[in-house]
Each structure stands twice: as C-alpha cells, then as structure tokens.
Amino acid sequence: MSFYAVVDLEMCRIPKRIKKDNKLFLSTELIQIGAVLLDDKYKIVDKFVTFVSPEFGTVDRFIENLTGIKNTDLEGAPAFEKALKMFTNWLPEN
C-alpha cells in the first residue's frame, strides 16, 4: 500500500539583530511540524504534530495572530534535530 504525507510547517522570524550577530542568512526558523498520512484512497490514516523550539527567533505578534502559536507553546518543545527525527520516525518506510 502506498501512503502520502501532507506536511504543514510553521515558521517564526529571526530578528535582524540576531541574524547579524550570528552571521545568519536565514530569515525564519521552524516552530511547528504538522502532517497527515493519507492512504492510496486519500483517507487520513494518521496525524503528526510537534512544536519545535526555535534557536534564534521568537514568536512575534504577527506570527501569533497568523498561526495561533505563542512563545509559551514552545517551552519544552524539542530542538529542530530531535523534532525532525521524530517526524521521520513517524513516516512509514514506503
């Protein structure tokens, strides 16, 4: 059986001063991974969601209003590498 993963990534902005101080070329970073797994008839068979702790950015008012995610939601969230590993472990092999 084939599966399809539909993924939604939420991002927050990295403030300009932090980008400059850390010599970053990125303007955003991941704060949430959401996904659904569909079977070959496009029926949802599983769901995945995790917040991701940002290393540089914070959730500003614009992002909070857009996504509903608050900085307090990210407290205790896994770092990017761990969240990505959780997601890839969730995916079926096929």
Backbone atoms as SQL, in Angstrom:
CREATE TABLE atoms (id INTEGER PRIMARY KEY, chain TEXT, resi INTEGER, resn TEXT, atom TEXT, x REAL, y REAL, z REAL);
INSERT INTO atoms VALUES
  (1, 'A', 1, 'MET', 'N', 0.837, -1.186, 0.000),
  (2, 'A', 1, 'MET', 'CA', 0.000, 0.000, 0.000),
  (3, 'A', 1, 'MET', 'C', 0.880, 1.246, 0.000),
  (4, 'A', 2, 'SER', 'N', 0.488, 2.214, -0.762),
  (5, 'A', 2, 'SER', 'CA', 1.197, 3.484, -0.813),
  (6, 'A', 2, 'SER', 'C', 0.594, 4.470, 0.175),
  (7, 'A', 3, 'PHE', 'N', 1.434, 5.331, 0.698),
  (8, 'A', 3, 'PHE', 'CA', 0.990, 6.391, 1.590),
  (9, 'A', 3, 'PHE', 'C', 1.499, 7.724, 1.067),
  (10, 'A', 4, 'TYR', 'N', 0.786, 8.771, 1.426),
  (11, 'A', 4, 'TYR', 'CA', 1.169, 10.131, 1.066),
  (12, 'A', 4, 'TYR', 'C', 1.190, 10.963, 2.336),
  (13, 'A', 5, 'ALA', 'N', 2.249, 11.739, 2.529),
  (14, 'A', 5, 'ALA', 'CA', 2.344, 12.633, 3.675),
  (15, 'A', 5, 'ALA', 'C', 2.115, 14.060, 3.199),
  (16, 'A', 6, 'VAL', 'N', 1.164, 14.720, 3.829),
  (17, 'A', 6, 'VAL', 'CA', 0.898, 16.129, 3.560),
  (18, 'A', 6, 'VAL', 'C', 1.423, 16.899, 4.764),
  (19, 'A', 7, 'VAL', 'N', 2.389, 17.779, 4.523),
  (20, 'A', 7, 'VAL', 'CA', 3.125, 18.426, 5.602),
  (21, 'A', 7, 'VAL', 'C', 2.846, 19.927, 5.623),
  (22, 'A', 8, 'ASP', 'N', 2.681, 20.464, 6.832),
  (23, 'A', 8, 'ASP', 'CA', 2.500, 21.902, 7.036),
  (24, 'A', 8, 'ASP', 'C', 3.558, 22.357, 8.033),
  (25, 'A', 9, 'LEU', 'N', 4.392, 23.294, 7.637),
  (26, 'A', 9, 'LEU', 'CA', 5.446, 23.823, 8.501),
  (27, 'A', 9, 'LEU', 'C', 5.103, 25.248, 8.905),
  (28, 'A', 10, 'GLU', 'N', 5.225, 25.532, 10.188),
  (29, 'A', 10, 'GLU', 'CA', 5.023, 26.896, 10.685),
  (30, 'A', 10, 'GLU', 'C', 6.386, 27.441, 11.080),
  (31, 'A', 11, 'MET', 'N', 6.601, 28.700, 10.758),
  (32, 'A', 11, 'MET', 'CA', 7.896, 29.335, 10.977),
  (33, 'A', 11, 'MET', 'C', 7.723, 30.622, 11.787),
  (34, 'A', 12, 'CYS', 'N', 8.806, 31.038, 12.423),
  (35, 'A', 12, 'CYS', 'CA', 8.836, 32.360, 13.050),
  (36, 'A', 12, 'CYS', 'C', 10.012, 33.135, 12.468),
  (37, 'A', 13, 'ARG', 'N', 9.964, 34.428, 12.617),
  (38, 'A', 13, 'ARG', 'CA', 11.022, 35.283, 12.073),
  (39, 'A', 13, 'ARG', 'C', 12.223, 35.308, 13.018),
  (40, 'A', 14, 'ILE', 'N', 13.383, 35.423, 12.435),
  (41, 'A', 14, 'ILE', 'CA', 14.600, 35.638, 13.210),
  (42, 'A', 14, 'ILE', 'C', 14.870, 37.141, 13.177),
  (43, 'A', 15, 'PRO', 'N', 14.933, 37.790, 14.352),
  (44, 'A', 15, 'PRO', 'CA', 15.161, 39.239, 14.370),
  (45, 'A', 15, 'PRO', 'C', 16.469, 39.615, 13.665),
  (46, 'A', 16, 'LYS', 'N', 16.461, 40.771, 13.001),
  (47, 'A', 16, 'LYS', 'CA', 17.618, 41.220, 12.219),
  (48, 'A', 16, 'LYS', 'C', 18.887, 41.310, 13.056),
  (49, 'A', 17, 'ARG', 'N', 18.771, 41.782, 14.288),
  (50, 'A', 17, 'ARG', 'CA', 19.966, 41.925, 15.128),
  (51, 'A', 17, 'ARG', 'C', 20.583, 40.568, 15.441),
  (52, 'A', 18, 'ILE', 'N', 19.750, 39.544, 15.613),
  (53, 'A', 18, 'ILE', 'CA', 20.259, 38.197, 15.886),
  (54, 'A', 18, 'ILE', 'C', 20.883, 37.617, 14.622),
  (55, 'A', 19, 'LYS', 'N', 20.246, 37.869, 13.474),
  (56, 'A', 19, 'LYS', 'CA', 20.822, 37.399, 12.206),
  (57, 'A', 19, 'LYS', 'C', 22.207, 38.004, 12.004),
  (58, 'A', 20, 'LYS', 'N', 22.315, 39.301, 12.266),
  (59, 'A', 20, 'LYS', 'CA', 23.587, 39.989, 12.072),
  (60, 'A', 20, 'LYS', 'C', 24.635, 39.484, 13.059),
  (61, 'A', 21, 'ASP', 'N', 24.291, 39.386, 14.337),
  (62, 'A', 21, 'ASP', 'CA', 25.233, 38.952, 15.372),
  (63, 'A', 21, 'ASP', 'C', 25.719, 37.523, 15.139),
  (64, 'A', 22, 'ASN', 'N', 24.870, 36.663, 14.608),
  (65, 'A', 22, 'ASN', 'CA', 25.216, 35.256, 14.388),
  (66, 'A', 22, 'ASN', 'C', 25.595, 34.958, 12.935),
  (67, 'A', 23, 'LYS', 'N', 25.651, 36.005, 12.106),
  (68, 'A', 23, 'LYS', 'CA', 26.006, 35.875, 10.691),
  (69, 'A', 23, 'LYS', 'C', 25.141, 34.821, 9.989),
  (70, 'A', 24, 'LEU', 'N', 23.835, 34.939, 10.220),
  (71, 'A', 24, 'LEU', 'CA', 22.872, 34.007, 9.627),
  (72, 'A', 24, 'LEU', 'C', 22.341, 34.559, 8.316),
  (73, 'A', 25, 'PHE', 'N', 22.086, 33.673, 7.383),
  (74, 'A', 25, 'PHE', 'CA', 21.470, 34.065, 6.118),
  (75, 'A', 25, 'PHE', 'C', 19.991, 33.723, 6.099),
  (76, 'A', 26, 'LEU', 'N', 19.530, 33.016, 7.141),
  (77, 'A', 26, 'LEU', 'CA', 18.121, 32.637, 7.234),
  (78, 'A', 26, 'LEU', 'C', 17.300, 33.782, 7.801),
  (79, 'A', 27, 'SER', 'N', 16.063, 33.875, 7.381),
  (80, 'A', 27, 'SER', 'CA', 15.195, 34.910, 7.936),
  (81, 'A', 27, 'SER', 'C', 14.102, 34.315, 8.820),
  (82, 'A', 28, 'THR', 'N', 13.895, 32.994, 8.735),
  (83, 'A', 28, 'THR', 'CA', 12.878, 32.332, 9.553),
  (84, 'A', 28, 'THR', 'C', 13.413, 30.991, 10.043),
  (85, 'A', 29, 'GLU', 'N', 12.740, 30.462, 11.067),
  (86, 'A', 29, 'GLU', 'CA', 13.072, 29.120, 11.519),
  (87, 'A', 29, 'GLU', 'C', 11.811, 28.396, 11.959),
  (88, 'A', 30, 'LEU', 'N', 11.902, 27.099, 11.979),
  (89, 'A', 30, 'LEU', 'CA', 10.774, 26.214, 12.223),
  (90, 'A', 30, 'LEU', 'C', 10.285, 26.286, 13.673),
  (91, 'A', 31, 'ILE', 'N', 8.956, 26.363, 13.846),
  (92, 'A', 31, 'ILE', 'CA', 8.371, 26.302, 15.187),
  (93, 'A', 31, 'ILE', 'C', 7.303, 25.213, 15.315),
  (94, 'A', 32, 'GLN', 'N', 6.871, 24.628, 14.207),
  (95, 'A', 32, 'GLN', 'CA', 5.892, 23.544, 14.285),
  (96, 'A', 32, 'GLN', 'C', 5.925, 22.696, 13.016),
  (97, 'A', 33, 'ILE', 'N', 5.815, 21.381, 13.220),
  (98, 'A', 33, 'ILE', 'CA', 5.646, 20.443, 12.109),
  (99, 'A', 33, 'ILE', 'C', 4.287, 19.790, 12.298),
  (100, 'A', 34, 'GLY', 'N', 3.468, 19.873, 11.284),
  (101, 'A', 34, 'GLY', 'CA', 2.180, 19.194, 11.277),
  (102, 'A', 34, 'GLY', 'C', 2.075, 18.375, 10.003),
  (103, 'A', 35, 'ALA', 'N', 1.487, 17.202, 10.118),
  (104, 'A', 35, 'ALA', 'CA', 1.367, 16.356, 8.927),
  (105, 'A', 35, 'ALA', 'C', 0.212, 15.386, 9.088),
  (106, 'A', 36, 'VAL', 'N', -0.333, 14.975, 7.962),
  (107, 'A', 36, 'VAL', 'CA', -1.305, 13.885, 7.932),
  (108, 'A', 36, 'VAL', 'C', -0.788, 12.846, 6.956),
  (109, 'A', 37, 'LEU', 'N', -1.099, 11.599, 7.249),
  (110, 'A', 37, 'LEU', 'CA', -0.724, 10.496, 6.377),
  (111, 'A', 37, 'LEU', 'C', -1.986, 10.003, 5.697),
  (112, 'A', 38, 'LEU', 'N', -1.943, 9.960, 4.380),
  (113, 'A', 38, 'LEU', 'CA', -3.092, 9.530, 3.583),
  (114, 'A', 38, 'LEU', 'C', -2.814, 8.162, 2.978),
  (115, 'A', 39, 'ASP', 'N', -3.861, 7.339, 2.888),
  (116, 'A', 39, 'ASP', 'CA', -3.693, 6.056, 2.199),
  (117, 'A', 39, 'ASP', 'C', -3.880, 6.260, 0.694),
  (118, 'A', 40, 'ASP', 'N', -3.886, 5.182, -0.060),
  (119, 'A', 40, 'ASP', 'CA', -3.985, 5.311, -1.521),
  (120, 'A', 40, 'ASP', 'C', -5.356, 5.770, -1.999),
  (121, 'A', 41, 'LYS', 'N', -6.320, 5.843, -1.075),
  (122, 'A', 41, 'LYS', 'CA', -7.642, 6.413, -1.404),
  (123, 'A', 41, 'LYS', 'C', -7.784, 7.827, -0.832),
  (124, 'A', 42, 'TYR', 'N', -6.665, 8.380, -0.373),
  (125, 'A', 42, 'TYR', 'CA', -6.583, 9.733, 0.175),
  (126, 'A', 42, 'TYR', 'C', -7.389, 9.904, 1.459),
  (127, 'A', 43, 'LYS', 'N', -7.528, 8.843, 2.224),
  (128, 'A', 43, 'LYS', 'CA', -8.181, 8.898, 3.528),
  (129, 'A', 43, 'LYS', 'C', -7.095, 9.077, 4.585),
  (130, 'A', 44, 'ILE', 'N', -7.352, 9.968, 5.559),
  (131, 'A', 44, 'ILE', 'CA', -6.383, 10.204, 6.633),
  (132, 'A', 44, 'ILE', 'C', -6.298, 8.956, 7.506),
  (133, 'A', 45, 'VAL', 'N', -5.073, 8.434, 7.642),
  (134, 'A', 45, 'VAL', 'CA', -4.867, 7.243, 8.464),
  (135, 'A', 45, 'VAL', 'C', -4.036, 7.538, 9.713),
  (136, 'A', 46, 'ASP', 'N', -3.361, 8.689, 9.746),
  (137, 'A', 46, 'ASP', 'CA', -2.584, 9.059, 10.924),
  (138, 'A', 46, 'ASP', 'C', -2.274, 10.554, 10.862),
  (139, 'A', 47, 'LYS', 'N', -1.955, 11.118, 12.036),
  (140, 'A', 47, 'LYS', 'CA', -1.605, 12.533, 12.134),
  (141, 'A', 47, 'LYS', 'C', -0.354, 12.682, 12.974),
  (142, 'A', 48, 'PHE', 'N', 0.406, 13.718, 12.682),
  (143, 'A', 48, 'PHE', 'CA', 1.617, 14.031, 13.436),
  (144, 'A', 48, 'PHE', 'C', 1.652, 15.531, 13.678),
  (145, 'A', 49, 'VAL', 'N', 2.000, 15.917, 14.894),
  (146, 'A', 49, 'VAL', 'CA', 2.190, 17.338, 15.187),
  (147, 'A', 49, 'VAL', 'C', 3.175, 17.470, 16.341),
  (148, 'A', 50, 'THR', 'N', 4.094, 18.401, 16.193),
  (149, 'A', 50, 'THR', 'CA', 5.001, 18.753, 17.280),
  (150, 'A', 50, 'THR', 'C', 5.426, 20.208, 17.131),
  (151, 'A', 51, 'PHE', 'N', 5.542, 20.873, 18.259),
  (152, 'A', 51, 'PHE', 'CA', 6.173, 22.174, 18.259),
  (153, 'A', 51, 'PHE', 'C', 7.671, 21.956, 18.172),
  (154, 'A', 52, 'VAL', 'N', 8.379, 22.990, 17.757),
  (155, 'A', 52, 'VAL', 'CA', 9.835, 22.945, 17.653),
  (156, 'A', 52, 'VAL', 'C', 10.384, 24.185, 18.348),
  (157, 'A', 53, 'SER', 'N', 11.335, 23.979, 19.231),
  (158, 'A', 53, 'SER', 'CA', 11.931, 25.094, 19.967),
  (159, 'A', 53, 'SER', 'C', 12.855, 25.880, 19.039),
  (160, 'A', 54, 'PRO', 'N', 12.575, 27.162, 18.835),
  (161, 'A', 54, 'PRO', 'CA', 13.452, 27.948, 17.954),
  (162, 'A', 54, 'PRO', 'C', 14.781, 28.238, 18.636),
  (163, 'A', 55, 'GLU', 'N', 15.830, 28.241, 17.854),
  (164, 'A', 55, 'GLU', 'CA', 17.164, 28.526, 18.401),
  (165, 'A', 55, 'GLU', 'C', 17.427, 30.028, 18.446),
  (166, 'A', 56, 'PHE', 'N', 16.913, 30.773, 17.475),
  (167, 'A', 56, 'PHE', 'CA', 17.222, 32.190, 17.366),
  (168, 'A', 56, 'PHE', 'C', 16.005, 33.099, 17.472),
  (169, 'A', 57, 'GLY', 'N', 14.908, 32.713, 16.892),
  (170, 'A', 57, 'GLY', 'CA', 13.747, 33.585, 16.807),
  (171, 'A', 57, 'GLY', 'C', 12.778, 33.417, 17.966),
  (172, 'A', 58, 'THR', 'N', 11.792, 34.257, 17.959),
  (173, 'A', 58, 'THR', 'CA', 10.681, 34.161, 18.891),
  (174, 'A', 58, 'THR', 'C', 9.406, 34.413, 18.109),
  (175, 'A', 59, 'VAL', 'N', 8.298, 34.046, 18.699),
  (176, 'A', 59, 'VAL', 'CA', 7.010, 34.261, 18.052),
  (177, 'A', 59, 'VAL', 'C', 6.585, 35.701, 18.314),
  (178, 'A', 60, 'ASP', 'N', 6.562, 36.504, 17.265),
  (179, 'A', 60, 'ASP', 'CA', 6.109, 37.883, 17.416),
  (180, 'A', 60, 'ASP', 'C', 4.583, 37.936, 17.258),
  (181, 'A', 61, 'ARG', 'N', 4.027, 39.089, 17.449),
  (182, 'A', 61, 'ARG', 'CA', 2.565, 39.259, 17.404),
  (183, 'A', 61, 'ARG', 'C', 1.972, 38.848, 16.052),
  (184, 'A', 62, 'PHE', 'N', 2.666, 39.190, 14.967),
  (185, 'A', 62, 'PHE', 'CA', 2.180, 38.846, 13.633),
  (186, 'A', 62, 'PHE', 'C', 2.052, 37.329, 13.483),
  (187, 'A', 63, 'ILE', 'N', 3.113, 36.591, 13.856),
  (188, 'A', 63, 'ILE', 'CA', 3.101, 35.136, 13.732),
  (189, 'A', 63, 'ILE', 'C', 2.078, 34.522, 14.683),
  (190, 'A', 64, 'GLU', 'N', 1.980, 35.069, 15.899),
  (191, 'A', 64, 'GLU', 'CA', 0.983, 34.569, 16.845),
  (192, 'A', 64, 'GLU', 'C', -0.433, 34.732, 16.289),
  (193, 'A', 65, 'ASN', 'N', -0.723, 35.890, 15.712),
  (194, 'A', 65, 'ASN', 'CA', -2.053, 36.116, 15.129),
  (195, 'A', 65, 'ASN', 'C', -2.296, 35.226, 13.913),
  (196, 'A', 66, 'LEU', 'N', -1.251, 34.992, 13.136),
  (197, 'A', 66, 'LEU', 'CA', -1.368, 34.181, 11.923),
  (198, 'A', 66, 'LEU', 'C', -1.557, 32.698, 12.240),
  (199, 'A', 67, 'THR', 'N', -0.773, 32.190, 13.205),
  (200, 'A', 67, 'THR', 'CA', -0.751, 30.744, 13.467),
  (201, 'A', 67, 'THR', 'C', -1.482, 30.333, 14.739),
  (202, 'A', 68, 'GLY', 'N', -1.647, 31.261, 15.671),
  (203, 'A', 68, 'GLY', 'CA', -2.215, 30.913, 16.977),
  (204, 'A', 68, 'GLY', 'C', -1.182, 30.334, 17.926),
  (205, 'A', 69, 'ILE', 'N', 0.071, 30.236, 17.484),
  (206, 'A', 69, 'ILE', 'CA', 1.144, 29.692, 18.310),
  (207, 'A', 69, 'ILE', 'C', 1.744, 30.815, 19.148),
  (208, 'A', 70, 'LYS', 'N', 1.935, 30.533, 20.450),
  (209, 'A', 70, 'LYS', 'CA', 2.530, 31.503, 21.368),
  (210, 'A', 70, 'LYS', 'C', 3.893, 30.995, 21.823),
  (211, 'A', 71, 'ASN', 'N', 4.715, 31.912, 22.307),
  (212, 'A', 71, 'ASN', 'CA', 6.022, 31.520, 22.827),
  (213, 'A', 71, 'ASN', 'C', 5.889, 30.482, 23.936),
  (214, 'A', 72, 'THR', 'N', 4.847, 30.595, 24.746),
  (215, 'A', 72, 'THR', 'CA', 4.648, 29.632, 25.831),
  (216, 'A', 72, 'THR', 'C', 4.377, 28.227, 25.294),
  (217, 'A', 73, 'ASP', 'N', 3.815, 28.118, 24.091),
  (218, 'A', 73, 'ASP', 'CA', 3.595, 26.798, 23.476),
  (219, 'A', 73, 'ASP', 'C', 4.912, 26.103, 23.160),
  (220, 'A', 74, 'LEU', 'N', 5.958, 26.872, 22.967),
  (221, 'A', 74, 'LEU', 'CA', 7.243, 26.319, 22.544),
  (222, 'A', 74, 'LEU', 'C', 8.141, 25.923, 23.715),
  (223, 'A', 75, 'GLU', 'N', 7.730, 26.278, 24.929),
  (224, 'A', 75, 'GLU', 'CA', 8.519, 25.930, 26.110),
  (225, 'A', 75, 'GLU', 'C', 8.556, 24.414, 26.260),
  (226, 'A', 76, 'GLY', 'N', 9.740, 23.870, 26.350),
  (227, 'A', 76, 'GLY', 'CA', 9.904, 22.427, 26.485),
  (228, 'A', 76, 'GLY', 'C', 9.780, 21.653, 25.185),
  (229, 'A', 77, 'ALA', 'N', 9.585, 22.358, 24.074),
  (230, 'A', 77, 'ALA', 'CA', 9.486, 21.688, 22.772),
  (231, 'A', 77, 'ALA', 'C', 10.857, 21.159, 22.369),
  (232, 'A', 78, 'PRO', 'N', 10.883, 20.091, 21.577),
  (233, 'A', 78, 'PRO', 'CA', 12.179, 19.573, 21.139),
  (234, 'A', 78, 'PRO', 'C', 12.889, 20.544, 20.193),
  (235, 'A', 79, 'ALA', 'N', 14.212, 20.448, 20.180),
  (236, 'A', 79, 'ALA', 'CA', 15.014, 21.226, 19.235),
  (237, 'A', 79, 'ALA', 'C', 14.772, 20.688, 17.828),
  (238, 'A', 80, 'PHE', 'N', 15.208, 21.445, 16.838),
  (239, 'A', 80, 'PHE', 'CA', 14.975, 21.108, 15.432),
  (240, 'A', 80, 'PHE', 'C', 15.387, 19.678, 15.103),
  (241, 'A', 81, 'GLU', 'N', 16.606, 19.301, 15.469),
  (242, 'A', 81, 'GLU', 'CA', 17.126, 17.977, 15.103),
  (243, 'A', 81, 'GLU', 'C', 16.258, 16.859, 15.682),
  (244, 'A', 82, 'LYS', 'N', 15.863, 17.000, 16.950),
  (245, 'A', 82, 'LYS', 'CA', 15.039, 15.971, 17.588),
  (246, 'A', 82, 'LYS', 'C', 13.647, 15.939, 16.960),
  (247, 'A', 83, 'ALA', 'N', 13.061, 17.107, 16.712),
  (248, 'A', 83, 'ALA', 'CA', 11.728, 17.167, 16.102),
  (249, 'A', 83, 'ALA', 'C', 11.737, 16.538, 14.712),
  (250, 'A', 84, 'LEU', 'N', 12.780, 16.806, 13.941),
  (251, 'A', 84, 'LEU', 'CA', 12.885, 16.229, 12.605),
  (252, 'A', 84, 'LEU', 'C', 13.036, 14.712, 12.679),
  (253, 'A', 85, 'LYS', 'N', 13.793, 14.238, 13.645),
  (254, 'A', 85, 'LYS', 'CA', 13.952, 12.791, 13.838),
  (255, 'A', 85, 'LYS', 'C', 12.610, 12.160, 14.227),
  (256, 'A', 86, 'MET', 'N', 11.864, 12.818, 15.108),
  (257, 'A', 86, 'MET', 'CA', 10.537, 12.322, 15.494),
  (258, 'A', 86, 'MET', 'C', 9.641, 12.208, 14.263),
  (259, 'A', 87, 'PHE', 'N', 9.691, 13.229, 13.415),
  (260, 'A', 87, 'PHE', 'CA', 8.867, 13.237, 12.210),
  (261, 'A', 87, 'PHE', 'C', 9.268, 12.122, 11.246),
  (262, 'A', 88, 'THR', 'N', 10.559, 11.983, 10.991),
  (263, 'A', 88, 'THR', 'CA', 10.991, 10.952, 10.041),
  (264, 'A', 88, 'THR', 'C', 10.733, 9.552, 10.585),
  (265, 'A', 89, 'ASN', 'N', 10.811, 9.380, 11.907),
  (266, 'A', 89, 'ASN', 'CA', 10.471, 8.084, 12.505),
  (267, 'A', 89, 'ASN', 'C', 8.983, 7.775, 12.372),
  (268, 'A', 90, 'TRP', 'N', 8.154, 8.803, 12.360),
  (269, 'A', 90, 'TRP', 'CA', 6.701, 8.645, 12.212),
  (270, 'A', 90, 'TRP', 'C', 6.334, 8.200, 10.805),
  (271, 'A', 91, 'LEU', 'N', 7.084, 8.637, 9.815),
  (272, 'A', 91, 'LEU', 'CA', 6.773, 8.313, 8.424),
  (273, 'A', 91, 'LEU', 'C', 6.923, 6.807, 8.173),
  (274, 'A', 92, 'PRO', 'N', 6.008, 6.200, 7.390),
  (275, 'A', 92, 'PRO', 'CA', 6.194, 4.798, 7.047),
  (276, 'A', 92, 'PRO', 'C', 7.352, 4.652, 6.052),
  (277, 'A', 93, 'GLU', 'N', 7.890, 3.470, 5.976),
  (278, 'A', 93, 'GLU', 'CA', 9.039, 3.250, 5.096),
  (279, 'A', 93, 'GLU', 'C', 8.685, 3.421, 3.621),
  (280, 'A', 94, 'ASN', 'N', 7.451, 3.172, 3.257),
  (281, 'A', 94, 'ASN', 'CA', 7.074, 3.271, 1.837),
  (282, 'A', 94, 'ASN', 'C', 6.380, 4.590, 1.572);
